[in-house]
Amino acid sequence: REAAAFFVTSFWNDYKAEVVLKGDVLKRVGSEQFVDMKNRYGPLKTLPATMLVAKNEEGLIVGCAGVEVALLNGNKIMPKTRNNFDQGYDLRALLANVAVDPSVR
């Protein structure tokens, strides 16, 4: 949950973002992001994947990046379903959910 909260806050509060999430919207997006990360990097994942988390000296998250194996059909990322596995799509490394605290960039 901590990495998901960091990612959402860092991504949406970035200086380039056009919208800043607050209150209930921030909580909802954070919950949705947690579910996504749990599915991608948790114990029930279907292909190898991990979430890398960088912390500062105080133990606070200052960066994160997900690395996973994805199914690709050309340039399109395919859902990891049994049917798609049987299609013989390419397996490729995918970097996702990357966020870095602006103070440590």
A tleap script that builds the chain and sets N, CA, C and O, in Angstrom:
source leaprc.protein.ff14SB
mol = sequence {
  NARG GLU ALA ALA ALA PHE PHE VAL THR SER
  PHE TRP ASN ASP TYR LYS ALA GLU VAL VAL
  LEU LYS GLY ASP VAL LEU LYS ARG VAL GLY
  SER GLU GLN PHE VAL ASP MET LYS ASN ARG
  TYR GLY PRO LEU LYS THR LEU PRO ALA THR
  MET LEU VAL ALA LYS ASN GLU GLU GLY LEU
  ILE VAL GLY CYS ALA GLY VAL GLU VAL ALA
  LEU LEU ASN GLY ASN LYS ILE MET PRO LYS
  THR ARG ASN ASN PHE ASP GLN GLY TYR ASP
  LEU ARG ALA LEU LEU ALA ASN VAL ALA VAL
  ASP PRO SER VAL CARG
}
set mol.1.N position { 0.822 -1.203 0.000 }
set mol.1.CA position { 0.000 0.000 0.000 }
set mol.1.C position { 0.863 1.263 0.000 }
set mol.1.O position { 0.520 2.268 -0.623 }
set mol.2.N position { 1.975 1.189 0.704 }
set mol.2.CA position { 2.846 2.360 0.812 }
set mol.2.C position { 3.398 2.758 -0.563 }
set mol.2.O position { 3.430 3.941 -0.903 }
set mol.3.N position { 3.831 1.772 -1.346 }
set mol.3.CA position { 4.360 2.072 -2.680 }
set mol.3.C position { 3.266 2.615 -3.591 }
set mol.3.O position { 3.513 3.526 -4.381 }
set mol.4.N position { 2.064 2.063 -3.487 }
set mol.4.CA position { 0.947 2.546 -4.311 }
set mol.4.C position { 0.600 3.993 -3.947 }
set mol.4.O position { 0.365 4.819 -4.830 }
set mol.5.N position { 0.570 4.293 -2.657 }
set mol.5.CA position { 0.269 5.666 -2.219 }
set mol.5.C position { 1.357 6.626 -2.700 }
set mol.5.O position { 1.059 7.720 -3.179 }
set mol.6.N position { 2.610 6.214 -2.572 }
set mol.6.CA position { 3.711 7.051 -3.060 }
set mol.6.C position { 3.574 7.287 -4.554 }
set mol.6.O position { 3.683 8.422 -5.017 }
set mol.7.N position { 3.334 6.220 -5.316 }
set mol.7.CA position { 3.236 6.344 -6.763 }
set mol.7.C position { 2.126 7.316 -7.159 }
set mol.7.O position { 2.349 8.209 -7.976 }
set mol.8.N position { 0.958 7.153 -6.599 }
set mol.8.CA position { -0.170 8.017 -6.961 }
set mol.8.C position { 0.126 9.469 -6.612 }
set mol.8.O position { -0.107 10.364 -7.424 }
set mol.9.N position { 0.634 9.703 -5.419 }
set mol.9.CA position { 0.937 11.071 -5.002 }
set mol.9.C position { 2.020 11.679 -5.877 }
set mol.9.O position { 1.891 12.818 -6.325 }
set mol.10.N position { 3.096 10.920 -6.125 }
set mol.10.CA position { 4.197 11.443 -6.940 }
set mol.10.C position { 3.760 11.693 -8.375 }
set mol.10.O position { 4.106 12.717 -8.964 }
set mol.11.N position { 3.006 10.765 -8.932 }
set mol.11.CA position { 2.582 10.889 -10.316 }
set mol.11.C position { 1.610 12.055 -10.498 }
set mol.11.O position { 1.788 12.875 -11.399 }
set mol.12.N position { 0.603 12.132 -9.663 }
set mol.12.CA position { -0.444 13.139 -9.849 }
set mol.12.C position { -0.066 14.506 -9.316 }
set mol.12.O position { -0.636 15.510 -9.743 }
set mol.13.N position { 0.874 14.570 -8.400 }
set mol.13.CA position { 1.295 15.873 -7.882 }
set mol.13.C position { 2.568 16.366 -8.547 }
set mol.13.O position { 3.141 17.372 -8.128 }
set mol.14.N position { 3.015 15.662 -9.582 }
set mol.14.CA position { 4.198 16.064 -10.332 }
set mol.14.C position { 3.957 17.435 -10.954 }
set mol.14.O position { 2.821 17.808 -11.248 }
set mol.15.N position { 5.015 18.159 -11.144 }
set mol.15.CA position { 4.895 19.513 -11.688 }
set mol.15.C position { 4.301 19.544 -13.092 }
set mol.15.O position { 3.831 20.595 -13.528 }
set mol.16.N position { 4.309 18.429 -13.809 }
set mol.16.CA position { 3.764 18.381 -15.162 }
set mol.16.C position { 2.284 18.012 -15.184 }
set mol.16.O position { 1.614 18.201 -16.200 }
set mol.17.N position { 1.773 17.493 -14.084 }
set mol.17.CA position { 0.379 17.056 -14.060 }
set mol.17.C position { -0.569 18.242 -14.164 }
set mol.17.O position { -0.342 19.298 -13.574 }
set mol.18.N position { -1.619 18.042 -14.917 }
set mol.18.CA position { -2.611 19.101 -15.089 }
set mol.18.C position { -3.661 19.083 -13.976 }
set mol.18.O position { -4.374 20.066 -13.775 }
set mol.19.N position { -3.752 17.970 -13.260 }
set mol.19.CA position { -4.754 17.813 -12.214 }
set mol.19.C position { -4.063 17.328 -10.941 }
set mol.19.O position { -3.224 16.429 -11.002 }
set mol.20.N position { -4.398 17.898 -9.811 }
set mol.20.CA position { -3.900 17.428 -8.522 }
set mol.20.C position { -5.048 16.703 -7.827 }
set mol.20.O position { -6.124 17.272 -7.645 }
set mol.21.N position { -4.820 15.453 -7.441 }
set mol.21.CA position { -5.855 14.673 -6.779 }
set mol.21.C position { -5.891 15.001 -5.300 }
set mol.21.O position { -4.852 15.169 -4.662 }
set mol.22.N position { -7.104 15.090 -4.758 }
set mol.22.CA position { -7.276 15.397 -3.337 }
set mol.22.C position { -8.421 14.587 -2.762 }
set mol.22.O position { -9.274 14.084 -3.494 }
set mol.23.N position { -8.430 14.465 -1.435 }
set mol.23.CA position { -9.553 13.884 -0.704 }
set mol.23.C position { -9.955 12.501 -1.157 }
set mol.23.O position { -9.118 11.616 -1.335 }
set mol.24.N position { -11.272 12.327 -1.345 }
set mol.24.CA position { -11.820 11.019 -1.699 }
set mol.24.C position { -11.325 10.519 -3.045 }
set mol.24.O position { -11.154 9.314 -3.231 }
set mol.25.N position { -11.092 11.426 -3.988 }
set mol.25.CA position { -10.585 11.017 -5.304 }
set mol.25.C position { -9.183 10.431 -5.161 }
set mol.25.O position { -8.871 9.410 -5.773 }
set mol.26.N position { -8.342 11.069 -4.361 }
set mol.26.CA position { -6.990 10.558 -4.121 }
set mol.26.C position { -7.049 9.183 -3.461 }
set mol.26.O position { -6.296 8.285 -3.837 }
set mol.27.N position { -7.929 9.011 -2.488 }
set mol.27.CA position { -8.068 7.714 -1.812 }
set mol.27.C position { -8.529 6.636 -2.782 }
set mol.27.O position { -8.013 5.519 -2.759 }
set mol.28.N position { -9.508 6.965 -3.644 }
set mol.28.CA position { -10.030 5.992 -4.598 }
set mol.28.C position { -8.961 5.583 -5.605 }
set mol.28.O position { -8.780 4.397 -5.879 }
set mol.29.N position { -8.256 6.566 -6.153 }
set mol.29.CA position { -7.203 6.261 -7.125 }
set mol.29.C position { -6.080 5.463 -6.454 }
set mol.29.O position { -5.520 4.548 -7.058 }
set mol.30.N position { -5.753 5.811 -5.209 }
set mol.30.CA position { -4.746 5.058 -4.466 }
set mol.30.C position { -5.157 3.610 -4.258 }
set mol.30.O position { -4.332 2.705 -4.388 }
set mol.31.N position { -6.424 3.383 -3.938 }
set mol.31.CA position { -6.928 2.016 -3.760 }
set mol.31.C position { -6.887 1.241 -5.067 }
set mol.31.O position { -6.511 0.069 -5.085 }
set mol.32.N position { -7.273 1.892 -6.162 }
set mol.32.CA position { -7.232 1.244 -7.472 }
set mol.32.C position { -5.790 0.898 -7.862 }
set mol.32.O position { -5.526 -0.163 -8.428 }
set mol.33.N position { -4.872 1.802 -7.553 }
set mol.33.CA position { -3.465 1.555 -7.871 }
set mol.33.C position { -2.923 0.400 -7.047 }
set mol.33.O position { -2.147 -0.410 -7.554 }
set mol.34.N position { -3.319 0.313 -5.784 }
set mol.34.CA position { -2.888 -0.791 -4.934 }
set mol.34.C position { -3.343 -2.127 -5.521 }
set mol.34.O position { -2.564 -3.079 -5.575 }
set mol.35.N position { -4.587 -2.199 -5.956 }
set mol.35.CA position { -5.105 -3.437 -6.554 }
set mol.35.C position { -4.308 -3.791 -7.810 }
set mol.35.O position { -3.951 -4.951 -8.016 }
set mol.36.N position { -4.033 -2.791 -8.648 }
set mol.36.CA position { -3.251 -3.033 -9.858 }
set mol.36.C position { -1.862 -3.565 -9.512 }
set mol.36.O position { -1.403 -4.539 -10.109 }
set mol.37.N position { -1.193 -2.929 -8.549 }
set mol.37.CA position { 0.156 -3.369 -8.164 }
set mol.37.C position { 0.124 -4.755 -7.527 }
set mol.37.O position { 1.021 -5.566 -7.756 }
set mol.38.N position { -0.890 -5.022 -6.743 }
set mol.38.CA position { -1.018 -6.338 -6.112 }
set mol.38.C position { -1.176 -7.422 -7.178 }
set mol.38.O position { -0.588 -8.499 -7.069 }
set mol.39.N position { -1.974 -7.131 -8.211 }
set mol.39.CA position { -2.158 -8.093 -9.296 }
set mol.39.C position { -0.887 -8.278 -10.118 }
set mol.39.O position { -0.575 -9.393 -10.536 }
set mol.40.N position { -0.153 -7.193 -10.351 }
set mol.40.CA position { 1.070 -7.267 -11.160 }
set mol.40.C position { 2.228 -7.908 -10.420 }
set mol.40.O position { 2.954 -8.725 -10.986 }
set mol.41.N position { 2.409 -7.535 -9.132 }
set mol.41.CA position { 3.632 -7.885 -8.414 }
set mol.41.C position { 3.405 -8.799 -7.213 }
set mol.41.O position { 4.370 -9.226 -6.579 }
set mol.42.N position { 2.168 -9.104 -6.892 }
set mol.42.CA position { 1.854 -9.906 -5.714 }
set mol.42.C position { 2.073 -11.397 -5.935 }
set mol.42.O position { 2.523 -11.813 -7.002 }
set mol.43.N position { 1.753 -12.199 -4.924 }
set mol.43.CA position { 2.043 -13.634 -4.982 }
set mol.43.C position { 1.239 -14.401 -6.033 }
set mol.43.O position { 1.620 -15.513 -6.399 }
set mol.44.N position { 0.145 -13.836 -6.522 }
set mol.44.CA position { -0.674 -14.542 -7.509 }
set mol.44.C position { -0.381 -14.116 -8.947 }
set mol.44.O position { -1.139 -14.451 -9.858 }
set mol.45.N position { 0.705 -13.384 -9.155 }
set mol.45.CA position { 1.056 -12.945 -10.511 }
set mol.45.C position { 1.270 -14.162 -11.401 }
set mol.45.O position { 1.664 -15.230 -10.934 }
set mol.46.N position { 1.001 -13.980 -12.703 }
set mol.46.CA position { 1.092 -15.107 -13.635 }
set mol.46.C position { 2.444 -15.211 -14.328 }
set mol.46.O position { 2.798 -16.280 -14.826 }
set mol.47.N position { 3.200 -14.125 -14.368 }
set mol.47.CA position { 4.540 -14.117 -14.960 }
set mol.47.C position { 5.487 -13.401 -13.999 }
set mol.47.O position { 5.025 -12.664 -13.128 }
set mol.48.N position { 6.800 -13.599 -14.133 }
set mol.48.CA position { 7.740 -12.928 -13.234 }
set mol.48.C position { 7.559 -11.409 -13.220 }
set mol.48.O position { 7.397 -10.780 -14.265 }
set mol.49.N position { 7.589 -10.840 -12.025 }
set mol.49.CA position { 7.428 -9.391 -11.846 }
set mol.49.C position { 7.880 -9.012 -10.442 }
set mol.49.O position { 7.803 -9.811 -9.509 }
set mol.50.N position { 8.353 -7.770 -10.314 }
set mol.50.CA position { 8.721 -7.270 -8.991 }
set mol.50.C position { 8.582 -5.759 -8.955 }
set mol.50.O position { 8.680 -5.092 -9.985 }
set mol.51.N position { 8.356 -5.231 -7.778 }
set mol.51.CA position { 8.304 -3.790 -7.554 }
set mol.51.C position { 9.580 -3.416 -6.812 }
set mol.51.O position { 9.830 -3.901 -5.709 }
set mol.52.N position { 10.379 -2.556 -7.419 }
set mol.52.CA position { 11.595 -2.055 -6.784 }
set mol.52.C position { 11.248 -0.761 -6.058 }
set mol.52.O position { 10.603 0.121 -6.625 }
set mol.53.N position { 11.673 -0.650 -4.815 }
set mol.53.CA position { 11.362 0.532 -4.005 }
set mol.53.C position { 12.652 1.084 -3.415 }
set mol.53.O position { 13.422 0.352 -2.793 }
set mol.54.N position { 12.882 2.379 -3.612 }
set mol.54.CA position { 14.046 3.057 -3.035 }
set mol.54.C position { 13.582 3.891 -1.852 }
set mol.54.O position { 12.580 4.601 -1.930 }
set mol.55.N position { 14.327 3.795 -0.752 }
set mol.55.CA position { 14.002 4.571 0.451 }
set mol.55.C position { 15.200 5.419 0.843 }
set mol.55.O position { 16.348 5.066 0.573 }
set mol.56.N position { 14.915 6.537 1.479 }
set mol.56.CA position { 15.995 7.405 1.962 }
set mol.56.C position { 16.460 6.919 3.342 }
set mol.56.O position { 16.005 5.886 3.833 }
set mol.57.N position { 17.369 7.675 3.954 }
set mol.57.CA position { 17.937 7.293 5.252 }
set mol.57.C position { 16.886 7.208 6.353 }
set mol.57.O position { 17.055 6.464 7.319 }
set mol.58.N position { 15.799 7.971 6.208 }
set mol.58.CA position { 14.726 7.946 7.210 }
set mol.58.C position { 13.729 6.816 6.967 }
set mol.58.O position { 12.793 6.630 7.745 }
set mol.59.N position { 13.930 6.065 5.887 }
set mol.59.CA position { 13.030 4.957 5.583 }
set mol.59.C position { 11.811 5.352 4.759 }
set mol.59.O position { 10.897 4.546 4.583 }
set mol.60.N position { 11.787 6.581 4.252 }
set mol.60.CA position { 10.667 7.040 3.429 }
set mol.60.C position { 10.919 6.677 1.971 }
set mol.60.O position { 12.047 6.766 1.486 }
set mol.61.N position { 9.870 6.270 1.280 }
set mol.61.CA position { 10.001 5.932 -0.129 }
set mol.61.C position { 10.320 7.190 -0.922 }
set mol.61.O position { 9.656 8.216 -0.773 }
set mol.62.N position { 11.344 7.100 -1.767 }
set mol.62.CA position { 11.711 8.222 -2.640 }
set mol.62.C position { 11.646 7.823 -4.115 }
set mol.62.O position { 11.838 8.664 -4.993 }
set mol.63.N position { 11.378 6.552 -4.388 }
set mol.63.CA position { 11.262 6.111 -5.765 }
set mol.63.C position { 10.716 4.707 -5.847 }
set mol.63.O position { 10.845 3.919 -4.911 }
set mol.64.N position { 10.099 4.397 -6.989 }
set mol.64.CA position { 9.625 3.042 -7.223 }
set mol.64.C position { 9.587 2.774 -8.722 }
set mol.64.O position { 9.451 3.690 -9.533 }
set mol.65.N position { 9.711 1.504 -9.067 }
set mol.65.CA position { 9.619 1.076 -10.456 }
set mol.65.C position { 9.231 -0.397 -10.481 }
set mol.65.O position { 9.801 -1.217 -9.760 }
set mol.66.N position { 8.273 -0.712 -11.304 }
set mol.66.CA position { 7.866 -2.095 -11.479 }
set mol.66.C position { 8.547 -2.677 -12.712 }
set mol.66.O position { 8.648 -2.017 -13.746 }
set mol.67.N position { 9.010 -3.912 -12.596 }
set mol.67.CA position { 9.609 -4.628 -13.709 }
set mol.67.C position { 8.849 -5.940 -13.835 }
set mol.67.O position { 8.709 -6.684 -12.864 }
set mol.68.N position { 8.357 -6.218 -15.045 }
set mol.68.CA position { 7.571 -7.433 -15.221 }
set mol.68.C position { 7.766 -8.001 -16.622 }
set mol.68.O position { 8.277 -7.327 -17.517 }
set mol.69.N position { 7.357 -9.232 -16.790 }
set mol.69.CA position { 7.307 -9.847 -18.103 }
set mol.69.C position { 5.892 -9.644 -18.618 }
set mol.69.O position { 4.919 -9.970 -17.939 }
set mol.70.N position { 5.788 -9.100 -19.830 }
set mol.70.CA position { 4.487 -8.806 -20.424 }
set mol.70.C position { 4.295 -9.624 -21.696 }
set mol.70.O position { 5.258 -10.033 -22.345 }
set mol.71.N position { 3.030 -9.852 -22.036 }
set mol.71.CA position { 2.674 -10.487 -23.307 }
set mol.71.C position { 2.449 -9.386 -24.328 }
set mol.71.O position { 1.649 -8.478 -24.100 }
set mol.72.N position { 3.150 -9.462 -25.453 }
set mol.72.CA position { 2.986 -8.448 -26.488 }
set mol.72.C position { 2.537 -9.062 -27.801 }
set mol.72.O position { 3.036 -10.099 -28.239 }
set mol.73.N position { 1.580 -8.386 -28.410 }
set mol.73.CA position { 1.121 -8.712 -29.748 }
set mol.73.C position { 1.477 -7.502 -30.598 }
set mol.73.O position { 0.709 -6.543 -30.679 }
set mol.74.N position { 2.645 -7.552 -31.233 }
set mol.74.CA position { 3.155 -6.366 -31.917 }
set mol.74.C position { 3.561 -5.354 -30.862 }
set mol.74.O position { 4.432 -5.639 -30.040 }
set mol.75.N position { 2.947 -4.175 -30.870 }
set mol.75.CA position { 3.215 -3.144 -29.862 }
set mol.75.C position { 2.149 -3.087 -28.780 }
set mol.75.O position { 2.197 -2.212 -27.914 }
set mol.76.N position { 1.201 -3.992 -28.814 }
set mol.76.CA position { 0.082 -3.970 -27.867 }
set mol.76.C position { 0.321 -4.943 -26.718 }
set mol.76.O position { 0.626 -6.115 -26.936 }
set mol.77.N position { 0.178 -4.442 -25.490 }
set mol.77.CA position { 0.284 -5.281 -24.297 }
set mol.77.C position { -1.034 -6.022 -24.129 }
set mol.77.O position { -2.101 -5.411 -24.096 }
set mol.78.N position { -0.952 -7.326 -24.024 }
set mol.78.CA position { -2.137 -8.168 -23.914 }
set mol.78.C position { -2.381 -8.581 -22.469 }
set mol.78.O position { -1.431 -8.753 -21.704 }
set mol.79.N position { -3.645 -8.741 -22.090 }
set mol.79.CA position { -3.947 -9.239 -20.740 }
set mol.79.C position { -3.366 -10.638 -20.543 }
set mol.79.O position { -3.264 -11.423 -21.485 }
set mol.80.N position { -2.995 -10.925 -19.323 }
set mol.80.CA position { -2.380 -12.218 -19.005 }
set mol.80.C position { -3.465 -13.247 -18.699 }
set mol.80.O position { -3.668 -13.648 -17.553 }
set mol.81.N position { -4.153 -13.660 -19.759 }
set mol.81.CA position { -5.208 -14.666 -19.639 }
set mol.81.C position { -4.713 -15.989 -20.217 }
set mol.81.O position { -3.757 -16.025 -20.991 }
set mol.82.N position { -5.375 -17.066 -19.830 }
set mol.82.CA position { -5.002 -18.398 -20.321 }
set mol.82.C position { -5.069 -18.433 -21.848 }
set mol.82.O position { -4.185 -18.996 -22.495 }
set mol.83.N position { -6.104 -17.840 -22.422 }
set mol.83.CA position { -6.247 -17.817 -23.876 }
set mol.83.C position { -5.077 -17.081 -24.531 }
set mol.83.O position { -4.551 -17.532 -25.549 }
set mol.84.N position { -4.670 -15.951 -23.952 }
set mol.84.CA position { -3.557 -15.191 -24.530 }
set mol.84.C position { -2.231 -15.929 -24.396 }
set mol.84.O position { -1.370 -15.807 -25.268 }
set mol.85.N position { -2.050 -16.692 -23.317 }
set mol.85.CA position { -0.836 -17.495 -23.187 }
set mol.85.C position { -0.769 -18.525 -24.319 }
set mol.85.O position { 0.299 -18.790 -24.871 }
set mol.86.N position { -1.921 -19.095 -24.652 }
set mol.86.CA position { -1.975 -20.112 -25.700 }
set mol.86.C position { -1.747 -19.534 -27.095 }
set mol.86.O position { -1.443 -20.280 -28.025 }
set mol.87.N position { -1.888 -18.223 -27.256 }
set mol.87.CA position { -1.718 -17.591 -28.563 }
set mol.87.C position { -0.251 -17.479 -28.979 }
set mol.87.O position { 0.042 -17.233 -30.149 }
set mol.88.N position { 0.663 -17.657 -28.042 }
set mol.88.CA position { 2.078 -17.587 -28.368 }
set mol.88.C position { 2.592 -16.169 -28.569 }
set mol.88.O position { 3.528 -15.948 -29.337 }
set mol.89.N position { 1.983 -15.206 -27.880 }
set mol.89.CA position { 2.464 -13.825 -27.980 }
set mol.89.C position { 3.893 -13.731 -27.443 }
set mol.89.O position { 4.333 -14.579 -26.667 }
set mol.90.N position { 4.605 -12.695 -27.865 }
set mol.90.CA position { 5.975 -12.470 -27.405 }
set mol.90.C position { 5.996 -12.129 -25.921 }
set mol.90.O position { 5.114 -11.429 -25.424 }
set mol.91.N position { 6.998 -12.624 -25.226 }
set mol.91.CA position { 7.236 -12.254 -23.825 }
set mol.91.C position { 8.347 -11.213 -23.819 }
set mol.91.O position { 9.438 -11.459 -24.334 }
set mol.92.N position { 8.070 -10.052 -23.238 }
set mol.92.CA position { 9.035 -8.952 -23.213 }
set mol.92.C position { 9.081 -8.325 -21.826 }
set mol.92.O position { 8.103 -8.346 -21.080 }
set mol.93.N position { 10.244 -7.768 -21.503 }
set mol.93.CA position { 10.386 -7.025 -20.247 }
set mol.93.C position { 9.612 -5.711 -20.352 }
set mol.93.O position { 9.613 -5.062 -21.398 }
set mol.94.N position { 8.959 -5.333 -19.271 }
set mol.94.CA position { 8.177 -4.099 -19.237 }
set mol.94.C position { 8.503 -3.341 -17.952 }
set mol.94.O position { 8.467 -3.908 -16.860 }
set mol.95.N position { 8.817 -2.071 -18.092 }
set mol.95.CA position { 9.040 -1.183 -16.957 }
set mol.95.C position { 7.775 -0.357 -16.775 }
set mol.95.O position { 7.320 0.298 -17.713 }
set mol.96.N position { 7.204 -0.383 -15.576 }
set mol.96.CA position { 5.942 0.305 -15.327 }
set mol.96.C position { 5.940 0.902 -13.920 }
set mol.96.O position { 6.813 0.605 -13.105 }
set mol.97.N position { 4.961 1.735 -13.653 }
set mol.97.CA position { 4.775 2.304 -12.322 }
set mol.97.C position { 6.036 2.969 -11.800 }
set mol.97.O position { 6.446 2.731 -10.663 }
set mol.98.N position { 6.654 3.805 -12.631 }
set mol.98.CA position { 7.887 4.499 -12.266 }
set mol.98.C position { 7.545 5.866 -11.689 }
set mol.98.O position { 6.813 6.644 -12.302 }
set mol.99.N position { 8.074 6.149 -10.520 }
set mol.99.CA position { 7.905 7.468 -9.892 }
set mol.99.C position { 9.121 7.742 -9.022 }
set mol.99.O position { 9.652 6.847 -8.365 }
set mol.100.N position { 9.551 9.001 -9.033 }
set mol.100.CA position { 10.688 9.441 -8.222 }
set mol.100.C position { 10.316 10.758 -7.560 }
set mol.100.O position { 9.790 11.666 -8.204 }
set mol.101.N position { 10.593 10.848 -6.279 }
set mol.101.CA position { 10.355 12.086 -5.551 }
set mol.101.C position { 11.200 13.198 -6.185 }
set mol.101.O position { 12.403 13.025 -6.376 }
set mol.102.N position { 10.577 14.337 -6.513 }
set mol.102.CA position { 11.340 15.420 -7.166 }
set mol.102.C position { 12.566 15.872 -6.397 }
set mol.102.O position { 13.523 16.359 -6.999 }
set mol.103.N position { 12.560 15.724 -5.081 }
set mol.103.CA position { 13.686 16.199 -4.268 }
set mol.103.C position { 14.937 15.347 -4.431 }
set mol.103.O position { 16.021 15.771 -4.029 }
set mol.104.N position { 14.814 14.148 -5.015 }
set mol.104.CA position { 15.981 13.278 -5.177 }
set mol.104.C position { 16.302 13.001 -6.650 }
set mol.104.O position { 17.118 12.132 -6.957 }
set mol.105.N position { 15.673 13.722 -7.534 }
set mol.105.CA position { 15.940 13.503 -8.969 }
set mol.105.C position { 17.289 14.055 -9.339 }
set mol.105.O position { 17.694 13.969 -10.498 }
savepdb mol mol.pdb
quit
